[in-house]
Amino acid sequence: METTNLNKKRVALHTLGCRLNFSETGSIAKGFQERGYEVVNFGEPADVSFINTCTVTDGADSTCRNLIRKAHKASPEGKIVVAGCYAQMDSERISKMTGVDLVLGTSEKYKVFDYLHEEKEEKVHIDKTATFYGAATSEAEGHTRAFLKIQDGCNYVCSFCIIPQARGRSRALPIDEAIKNAKEVVANGFKEIVLTGVNIGEYEANTGERLTDLVYRLFEIEGLERLRLGSVEPNTFTDDLIEAFKSSPKFMEHFHIPLQSGDDDILTLMRRKYNVAYYRKVINKIITEFPNAGIGADVICGFPGETEEQFQNTYKLLKELPITHFHVFPYSSRKNTLASRMEDHIQHGVKKERVRTLTMFGEAKLEMFSEDQVGSSSEVLFERQNKFGYWEGYTRNYVRVYLKTSADLKNKIRHVYLRDYVNGRLMGELLN
Ligand code: SF4
């Protein structure tokens, strides 16, 4: 008898947080599909609602709790699985919420199928052994870029960060296995891979193999047309990496180098492994080799004790450097971190104002960068057609482009003339 969608089990997945989490949800979604589930939008009635959580800020924690309520409302009879970083850190509170059936930590989330099948009494499953589970975006998620996980965990002790507690010690995937996963992703139709991890600059320290060698091997994969690099800590960004990127047009000139603060004293308190001068040197090296690069940076506003002058130092540095994509966060106190025990926590209103100032400044810088692209051309990988009929995709240096055509551009790479910048949008025209 033919199986119809009506009698297929349905799973709704939602991801919070970083690209790494997205790649992991991708693999889990694929696992559900292989077991006969249909993937539906989160919030629709489903037999299983799976939330892959984040705990970087208390905002992420409360979003997770809202999603649990939403899932329960949509499917009062359905099972709710809460997994990942927040689940790892606050399992007790989550397990008491109405409707929650399973709470799975950062390693246990990959075993969701076993736990659903077993119907055990025990709701909470947290393992602290930090096994490595490879992951990659799957077609089930409808993405066009594939996030390929090559590393997990972190051995650093940045004073504000809870990730080492949530995800454990740093570990990474050997080159051969990463290449095997990358080939699978390409065979599934993805043209672009984004290398992803918590701290991918530590790749060599974990595997004994060089990240640059992985990059060279990835360039050789037939059918892989674009490679992007996820976030890399400034202290692990090497000249060899730049040389590797220069060796292939498959590399997209787009970088993400976390800054966190532009003040040396705050960087020390944060226990970051670089100072402002070093960060400046890294960015200048990048821009010397890739003058039109898009460069992203994470920044935290209102770290304990941050004075107005120290905040201004961050502002000035961001003004001086060719950073184009700002990722601004208010400092959020996380339990059991060094910073949570520091004095002089900054008032909520002050943090909010500093975030607002930097966010607005970041938007203005991205606008200027986008305007600078007008009159040039770039290859664009198109992702989707919006409701106004415009196709949307990203340039090599990560600027979103809008274009109207009757052709189907989904998952196609096209050479595009960047014609105009109108109402905050970079408009393109197809070139042959
Ligand atoms: S490098 Fe620092 S901020 Fe990043 S995950 Fe490790 S401890 Fe956290």
Boltz pocket constraint, residues with backbone or C-beta under 6 A from the ligand:
constraints:
  - pocket:
      binder: B
      contacts: [[A, 153], [A, 154], [A, 155], [A, 156], [A, 157], [A, 158], [A, 161], [A, 162], [A, 163], [A, 164], [A, 198], [A, 199], [A, 233]]
      max_distance: 6.0
